[in-house]
Amino acid sequence: MQSILLDIRSPTEYAAGHLPDSILIPTDPPPNARWDLTDRYLHWVMYGKPLDMPVYVYCKKGVRAHEAEQMLRRLGHTHVISLGGVEEGKLADDLRAGVVSLVR
C-alpha cells in the first residue's frame, strides 16, 4: 500500500530543507488560527485517501507532528506515525547519522 509523508512546518522551514516526497502542511497563519487552518489543509490533502493508508508526519521538534497525528486520528486515520522532528527525536538522529537526508 502507498503511504504519504506530511511535513508540518512553515513554508520557510520547508524551503530550508525537507524530506524527499513530503507534502507541506503549512503552520504559518496567525497563532490563534494556526490549528484551524492546518486542520483544513489536512482535510484537503487526505480527502479520499484510505483511512488505513500509512501516514507519516514530522515537524521541527516533534510537537506539531504529534498534534497533527492526533488530528488525523480524529479524522479516522488508523495508521498514523509521528517521526518527530528534524531537530529532536528519532528523525533528527537518523539525519545526523546520514540514514536520511533533506532536499531543498
HELIX and SHEET records of a PDB file:
HELIX    1   1 PRO A   11  ALA A   16  1                                   6    
HELIX    2   2 PRO A   31  ALA A   33  5                                   3    
HELIX    3   3 ARG A   34  MET A   46  1                                  13    
HELIX    4   4 VAL A   63  ARG A   74  1                                  12    
HELIX    5   5 LYS A   90  ALA A   97  1                                   8    
SHEET    1   A 4 ILE A  23  LEU A  24  0                                        
SHEET    2   A 4 ILE A   4  ASP A   7  1                                        
SHEET    3   A 4 VAL A  55  CYS A  59  1                                        
SHEET    4   A 4 VAL A  80  GLY A  85  1                                        
END                                                                             
